[in-house]
């Protein structure tokens, strides 16, 4: 029967994916070898061992899940940083493209001004053979001649000034272009580095999730084995109970007897209670039942199996005997672990009314009458 207290177990466990994969292959290739069904307790030992493995697998899967979440946060950060750098690259590229366009337009302006200046110089040279005095003497509008001479000189000076100004602008644009090229190169380099890190994190996430999945698969397979063992155990224990001579045991009730709901509604053995006992077991319910009446219940410290209660209680000065009393704990030395029940009342016909949990290895509550003989009673 499954009426045990907690027992710590410690084993080393590899976490690398290759070992996980090998474990999966071994699990598939080599079925679990169950012991002969001579005793009900063999199932408890196998189930306990499998639950230790399940706990380790689930712990590893949880760690890997947390690692994957952490890597995902890093990946999201890198993706965001890369997007920001890409935005800067796009802006710098626009600046670069505009500078290239401005430089081209500036070069055209220089060429246009030089062409106009050349035309003025040619025209002036054509007039160079005629002195200003002759031109003045032959003109009936002296002001027009003076204005023409002045205009030609001013136009040439203006064009030369514009050429100088545009050449300075071109030099500045060329300098700006080189600076933008440098910035753009740096930004692209940063972007490429972030992209490489992003790809690395994405690969790590994929590998980590693969390991997590492998551990979950192992846990699932072990859980299936536990369920199979539970079914075989229930059949073996039911046969043992039938051979014990106890009859008229009612069907179990989930969450009965006032047992705390956080334990009663959880899976069998899901928690360890304040006295070091697995929940929904007979020992946990009985310890709680005594405690709920205001009496002291010691921590069992690894000696809480049902058949250990008399000796464990004696170490705390709690006596035992063969006389049934209401409020005492009846210890039935059956199977490997024994079974404990809370004595609700002592009846005149030689029977006792008891309440318990997990009598038929189902984690359920029952209250029924049974013979008072053959039991040891612990008087808390």
VENNOR-V740266 format. One record per pair of residues at least 6 apart in sequence whose ideal C-beta (glycine too) atoms are under 8 Angstrom apart, sorted by sequence separation. I is the first residue (numbers start at 0). GAP is how many residues later the second one is. D is the distance in whole Angstrom. If there is no record, write none. Layout:
BEGIN
i=I gap=GAP d=D
i=I gap=GAP d=D
END
This chain:
BEGIN
i=13 gap=6 d=8
i=35 gap=6 d=8
i=135 gap=6 d=6
i=138 gap=6 d=5
i=254 gap=6 d=6
i=271 gap=6 d=6
i=272 gap=6 d=6
i=276 gap=6 d=5
i=277 gap=6 d=6
i=290 gap=6 d=5
i=312 gap=6 d=8
i=313 gap=6 d=7
i=323 gap=6 d=7
i=331 gap=6 d=6
i=345 gap=6 d=5
i=346 gap=6 d=6
i=356 gap=6 d=7
i=357 gap=6 d=7
i=34 gap=7 d=5
i=262 gap=7 d=8
i=270 gap=7 d=8
i=271 gap=7 d=7
i=276 gap=7 d=4
i=289 gap=7 d=5
i=312 gap=7 d=6
i=330 gap=7 d=6
i=331 gap=7 d=4
i=344 gap=7 d=7
i=356 gap=7 d=7
i=358 gap=7 d=6
i=33 gap=8 d=8
i=126 gap=8 d=8
i=240 gap=8 d=7
i=255 gap=8 d=8
i=262 gap=8 d=6
i=270 gap=8 d=5
i=299 gap=8 d=8
i=302 gap=8 d=8
i=303 gap=8 d=7
i=330 gap=8 d=8
i=331 gap=8 d=7
i=343 gap=8 d=8
i=344 gap=8 d=5
i=356 gap=8 d=6
i=135 gap=9 d=6
i=254 gap=9 d=4
i=261 gap=9 d=8
i=268 gap=9 d=4
i=269 gap=9 d=6
i=274 gap=9 d=7
i=302 gap=9 d=5
i=330 gap=9 d=5
i=331 gap=9 d=7
i=342 gap=9 d=5
i=343 gap=9 d=4
i=355 gap=9 d=8
i=356 gap=9 d=8
i=134 gap=10 d=6
i=253 gap=10 d=7
i=254 gap=10 d=6
i=262 gap=10 d=7
i=267 gap=10 d=8
i=268 gap=10 d=7
i=269 gap=10 d=8
i=276 gap=10 d=6
i=286 gap=10 d=5
i=309 gap=10 d=4
i=329 gap=10 d=7
i=342 gap=10 d=7
i=343 gap=10 d=6
i=354 gap=10 d=7
i=355 gap=10 d=6
i=34 gap=11 d=7
i=253 gap=11 d=8
i=267 gap=11 d=8
i=268 gap=11 d=7
i=272 gap=11 d=5
i=319 gap=11 d=8
i=328 gap=11 d=5
i=329 gap=11 d=5
i=342 gap=11 d=6
i=343 gap=11 d=6
i=354 gap=11 d=7
i=33 gap=12 d=7
i=267 gap=12 d=5
i=268 gap=12 d=7
i=274 gap=12 d=5
i=299 gap=12 d=6
i=328 gap=12 d=7
i=329 gap=12 d=8
i=341 gap=12 d=6
i=354 gap=12 d=4
i=131 gap=13 d=8
i=265 gap=13 d=6
i=266 gap=13 d=8
i=267 gap=13 d=8
i=286 gap=13 d=8
i=328 gap=13 d=6
i=329 gap=13 d=5
i=340 gap=13 d=4
i=341 gap=13 d=5
i=353 gap=13 d=7
i=31 gap=14 d=8
i=265 gap=14 d=7
i=272 gap=14 d=7
i=297 gap=14 d=7
i=328 gap=14 d=7
i=340 gap=14 d=7
i=341 gap=14 d=7
i=352 gap=14 d=7
i=353 gap=14 d=7
i=263 gap=15 d=8
i=272 gap=15 d=7
i=297 gap=15 d=7
i=326 gap=15 d=8
i=327 gap=15 d=5
i=340 gap=15 d=4
i=352 gap=15 d=7
i=353 gap=15 d=8
i=262 gap=16 d=4
i=263 gap=16 d=7
i=274 gap=16 d=8
i=326 gap=16 d=7
i=339 gap=16 d=7
i=352 gap=16 d=5
i=353 gap=16 d=6
i=131 gap=17 d=7
i=262 gap=17 d=6
i=282 gap=17 d=8
i=286 gap=17 d=8
i=325 gap=17 d=6
i=338 gap=17 d=7
i=351 gap=17 d=7
i=297 gap=18 d=5
i=324 gap=18 d=7
i=325 gap=18 d=7
i=350 gap=18 d=5
i=351 gap=18 d=6
i=323 gap=19 d=6
i=325 gap=19 d=5
i=350 gap=19 d=6
i=351 gap=19 d=8
i=295 gap=20 d=8
i=297 gap=20 d=8
i=308 gap=20 d=7
i=325 gap=20 d=6
i=338 gap=20 d=7
i=350 gap=20 d=6
i=351 gap=20 d=5
i=258 gap=21 d=8
i=262 gap=21 d=7
i=282 gap=21 d=5
i=309 gap=21 d=6
i=324 gap=21 d=7
i=349 gap=21 d=7
i=350 gap=21 d=6
i=274 gap=22 d=6
i=282 gap=22 d=7
i=308 gap=22 d=5
i=323 gap=22 d=5
i=329 gap=22 d=7
i=346 gap=22 d=7
i=349 gap=22 d=6
i=274 gap=23 d=7
i=275 gap=23 d=5
i=276 gap=23 d=6
i=282 gap=23 d=6
i=343 gap=23 d=7
i=349 gap=23 d=8
i=274 gap=24 d=5
i=275 gap=24 d=5
i=281 gap=24 d=6
i=306 gap=24 d=7
i=329 gap=24 d=6
i=273 gap=25 d=7
i=274 gap=25 d=6
i=275 gap=25 d=6
i=305 gap=25 d=6
i=258 gap=26 d=5
i=275 gap=26 d=7
i=282 gap=26 d=8
i=305 gap=26 d=7
i=306 gap=26 d=5
i=345 gap=26 d=7
i=276 gap=27 d=5
i=123 gap=28 d=6
i=256 gap=28 d=7
i=259 gap=28 d=7
i=275 gap=28 d=6
i=323 gap=28 d=5
i=122 gap=29 d=8
i=258 gap=29 d=6
i=274 gap=29 d=7
i=308 gap=29 d=8
i=258 gap=30 d=8
i=306 gap=30 d=6
i=307 gap=30 d=8
i=305 gap=31 d=5
i=306 gap=31 d=3
i=308 gap=31 d=6
i=119 gap=32 d=6
i=123 gap=32 d=8
i=256 gap=32 d=7
i=304 gap=32 d=5
i=305 gap=32 d=4
i=304 gap=33 d=6
i=305 gap=33 d=5
i=257 gap=34 d=7
i=292 gap=34 d=7
i=305 gap=34 d=4
i=342 gap=34 d=7
i=119 gap=35 d=6
i=120 gap=35 d=7
i=119 gap=36 d=5
i=289 gap=37 d=8
i=0 gap=39 d=6
i=116 gap=39 d=6
i=119 gap=39 d=7
i=289 gap=39 d=7
i=0 gap=40 d=7
i=3 gap=40 d=7
i=6 gap=41 d=8
i=10 gap=41 d=7
i=1 gap=42 d=5
i=116 gap=42 d=4
i=329 gap=42 d=8
i=331 gap=42 d=8
i=0 gap=43 d=8
i=8 gap=43 d=5
i=12 gap=43 d=5
i=115 gap=43 d=6
i=116 gap=43 d=7
i=285 gap=43 d=5
i=331 gap=43 d=6
i=332 gap=43 d=7
i=3 gap=44 d=8
i=330 gap=44 d=6
i=1 gap=45 d=8
i=10 gap=45 d=7
i=14 gap=45 d=6
i=329 gap=45 d=5
i=330 gap=45 d=4
i=112 gap=46 d=5
i=116 gap=46 d=7
i=329 gap=46 d=8
i=330 gap=46 d=7
i=12 gap=47 d=7
i=329 gap=47 d=6
i=330 gap=47 d=6
i=14 gap=48 d=8
i=323 gap=48 d=4
i=328 gap=48 d=7
i=14 gap=49 d=8
i=112 gap=49 d=5
i=113 gap=49 d=6
i=327 gap=49 d=4
i=328 gap=49 d=4
i=112 gap=50 d=5
i=327 gap=50 d=6
i=323 gap=51 d=7
i=327 gap=51 d=5
i=328 gap=51 d=7
i=289 gap=52 d=7
i=324 gap=52 d=6
i=327 gap=52 d=7
i=108 gap=53 d=8
i=109 gap=53 d=6
i=112 gap=53 d=7
i=288 gap=53 d=4
i=321 gap=53 d=8
i=323 gap=53 d=6
i=326 gap=53 d=8
i=285 gap=54 d=5
i=321 gap=54 d=7
i=322 gap=54 d=6
i=324 gap=54 d=6
i=285 gap=55 d=7
i=320 gap=55 d=8
i=321 gap=55 d=7
i=109 gap=56 d=5
i=285 gap=56 d=5
i=319 gap=56 d=6
i=320 gap=56 d=6
i=108 gap=57 d=5
i=109 gap=57 d=6
i=281 gap=57 d=5
i=282 gap=57 d=6
i=284 gap=57 d=8
i=319 gap=57 d=6
i=281 gap=58 d=5
i=319 gap=58 d=5
i=320 gap=58 d=7
i=281 gap=59 d=7
i=318 gap=59 d=8
i=319 gap=59 d=7
i=105 gap=60 d=6
i=109 gap=60 d=7
i=317 gap=60 d=6
i=318 gap=60 d=5
i=317 gap=61 d=7
i=317 gap=62 d=6
i=105 gap=63 d=6
i=106 gap=63 d=7
i=105 gap=64 d=5
i=312 gap=65 d=5
i=288 gap=66 d=7
i=309 gap=66 d=5
i=102 gap=67 d=6
i=105 gap=67 d=6
i=312 gap=67 d=7
i=309 gap=68 d=6
i=308 gap=69 d=6
i=102 gap=70 d=5
i=284 gap=70 d=8
i=285 gap=70 d=7
i=101 gap=71 d=5
i=102 gap=71 d=7
i=284 gap=71 d=6
i=285 gap=71 d=8
i=284 gap=72 d=4
i=283 gap=73 d=7
i=284 gap=73 d=8
i=98 gap=74 d=6
i=102 gap=74 d=7
i=281 gap=74 d=5
i=281 gap=75 d=5
i=280 gap=76 d=7
i=281 gap=76 d=5
i=98 gap=77 d=6
i=99 gap=77 d=7
i=279 gap=77 d=6
i=280 gap=77 d=5
i=281 gap=77 d=7
i=98 gap=78 d=5
i=279 gap=78 d=6
i=284 gap=80 d=7
i=95 gap=81 d=7
i=98 gap=81 d=6
i=280 gap=82 d=8
i=279 gap=83 d=4
i=296 gap=83 d=7
i=95 gap=84 d=5
i=295 gap=84 d=7
i=94 gap=85 d=5
i=95 gap=85 d=7
i=294 gap=85 d=5
i=91 gap=88 d=6
i=95 gap=88 d=6
i=243 gap=90 d=6
i=267 gap=90 d=7
i=289 gap=90 d=5
i=91 gap=91 d=5
i=92 gap=91 d=6
i=91 gap=92 d=4
i=240 gap=93 d=8
i=239 gap=94 d=7
i=267 gap=94 d=8
i=88 gap=95 d=7
i=91 gap=95 d=6
i=239 gap=95 d=6
i=267 gap=95 d=4
i=266 gap=96 d=8
i=88 gap=98 d=5
i=236 gap=98 d=7
i=256 gap=98 d=5
i=258 gap=98 d=7
i=87 gap=99 d=5
i=88 gap=99 d=6
i=256 gap=100 d=7
i=263 gap=101 d=8
i=84 gap=102 d=6
i=88 gap=102 d=6
i=84 gap=105 d=5
i=85 gap=105 d=6
i=84 gap=106 d=5
i=258 gap=106 d=7
i=251 gap=107 d=7
i=251 gap=108 d=7
i=255 gap=108 d=8
i=256 gap=108 d=5
i=81 gap=109 d=6
i=84 gap=109 d=6
i=255 gap=109 d=3
i=248 gap=110 d=6
i=251 gap=110 d=5
i=253 gap=110 d=6
i=254 gap=110 d=7
i=255 gap=110 d=8
i=256 gap=110 d=7
i=248 gap=111 d=7
i=251 gap=111 d=8
i=252 gap=111 d=6
i=253 gap=111 d=7
i=255 gap=111 d=8
i=81 gap=112 d=4
i=251 gap=112 d=3
i=252 gap=112 d=5
i=80 gap=113 d=6
i=81 gap=113 d=6
i=250 gap=113 d=8
i=251 gap=113 d=6
i=252 gap=113 d=7
i=251 gap=114 d=5
i=250 gap=115 d=8
i=77 gap=116 d=5
i=81 gap=116 d=6
i=249 gap=116 d=6
i=248 gap=117 d=7
i=249 gap=117 d=8
i=240 gap=118 d=7
i=249 gap=118 d=5
i=77 gap=119 d=5
i=78 gap=119 d=6
i=240 gap=119 d=7
i=248 gap=119 d=6
i=77 gap=120 d=5
i=247 gap=120 d=6
i=247 gap=121 d=7
i=237 gap=122 d=6
i=247 gap=122 d=8
i=74 gap=123 d=6
i=77 gap=123 d=6
i=236 gap=123 d=7
i=236 gap=124 d=5
i=245 gap=124 d=6
i=245 gap=125 d=8
i=74 gap=126 d=4
i=233 gap=126 d=7
i=244 gap=126 d=8
i=73 gap=127 d=5
i=74 gap=127 d=6
i=233 gap=127 d=5
i=232 gap=128 d=6
i=233 gap=128 d=7
i=70 gap=130 d=5
i=74 gap=130 d=7
i=229 gap=131 d=8
i=70 gap=133 d=5
i=71 gap=133 d=6
i=70 gap=134 d=5
i=67 gap=137 d=6
i=70 gap=137 d=6
i=67 gap=140 d=4
i=66 gap=141 d=5
i=67 gap=141 d=5
i=63 gap=144 d=5
i=67 gap=144 d=6
i=63 gap=145 d=8
i=63 gap=147 d=5
i=64 gap=147 d=5
i=63 gap=148 d=4
i=60 gap=151 d=5
i=63 gap=151 d=7
i=60 gap=154 d=4
i=59 gap=155 d=5
i=60 gap=155 d=5
i=57 gap=157 d=7
i=56 gap=158 d=5
i=57 gap=158 d=8
i=60 gap=158 d=7
i=56 gap=159 d=7
i=56 gap=161 d=5
i=57 gap=161 d=5
i=56 gap=162 d=4
i=52 gap=165 d=8
i=53 gap=165 d=5
i=56 gap=165 d=7
i=53 gap=168 d=5
i=52 gap=169 d=5
i=53 gap=169 d=6
i=49 gap=172 d=5
i=53 gap=172 d=7
i=49 gap=175 d=6
i=50 gap=175 d=7
i=49 gap=176 d=5
i=46 gap=179 d=6
i=49 gap=179 d=7
i=46 gap=182 d=5
i=45 gap=183 d=6
i=46 gap=183 d=7
i=42 gap=186 d=5
i=46 gap=186 d=7
i=42 gap=187 d=7
i=42 gap=189 d=6
i=43 gap=189 d=7
i=16 gap=190 d=7
i=23 gap=190 d=6
i=42 gap=190 d=4
i=19 gap=191 d=6
i=22 gap=191 d=8
i=26 gap=191 d=7
i=16 gap=193 d=6
i=20 gap=193 d=6
i=23 gap=193 d=6
i=31 gap=193 d=6
i=39 gap=193 d=6
i=42 gap=193 d=7
i=16 gap=194 d=4
i=19 gap=194 d=4
i=23 gap=194 d=6
i=26 gap=194 d=6
i=15 gap=195 d=8
i=19 gap=195 d=6
i=22 gap=195 d=6
i=33 gap=195 d=7
i=36 gap=195 d=7
i=14 gap=196 d=7
i=39 gap=196 d=5
i=16 gap=197 d=7
i=38 gap=197 d=8
i=39 gap=197 d=5
i=19 gap=198 d=7
i=33 gap=198 d=8
i=36 gap=199 d=5
i=39 gap=200 d=6
i=50 gap=218 d=7
i=1 gap=231 d=8
i=0 gap=236 d=6
i=1 gap=266 d=8
i=5 gap=266 d=5
i=1 gap=267 d=8
i=5 gap=270 d=6
i=4 gap=271 d=5
i=5 gap=271 d=7
i=4 gap=272 d=5
i=5 gap=272 d=7
i=4 gap=273 d=7
i=3 gap=274 d=7
i=1 gap=276 d=8
i=3 gap=277 d=7
i=2 gap=278 d=5
i=4 gap=278 d=7
i=1 gap=279 d=6
i=2 gap=279 d=5
i=3 gap=279 d=8
i=2 gap=280 d=5
i=0 gap=281 d=8
i=43 gap=292 d=7
i=43 gap=293 d=7
i=40 gap=294 d=6
i=4 gap=295 d=5
i=6 gap=295 d=6
i=39 gap=295 d=5
i=40 gap=295 d=3
i=4 gap=296 d=8
i=5 gap=296 d=7
i=38 gap=296 d=8
i=39 gap=296 d=7
i=40 gap=296 d=6
i=4 gap=297 d=6
i=38 gap=297 d=6
i=4 gap=298 d=7
i=5 gap=298 d=8
i=4 gap=299 d=3
i=3 gap=300 d=7
i=4 gap=300 d=6
i=3 gap=301 d=5
i=2 gap=302 d=6
i=2 gap=303 d=4
i=0 gap=305 d=7
i=0 gap=333 d=7
i=3 gap=333 d=6
i=0 gap=334 d=4
i=2 gap=334 d=4
i=0 gap=335 d=7
i=1 gap=335 d=7
i=2 gap=335 d=6
i=0 gap=336 d=5
i=2 gap=336 d=6
i=0 gap=337 d=7
i=2 gap=337 d=7
i=0 gap=338 d=6
i=2 gap=355 d=7
i=1 gap=356 d=7
i=0 gap=357 d=8
i=1 gap=359 d=6
i=0 gap=360 d=6
END
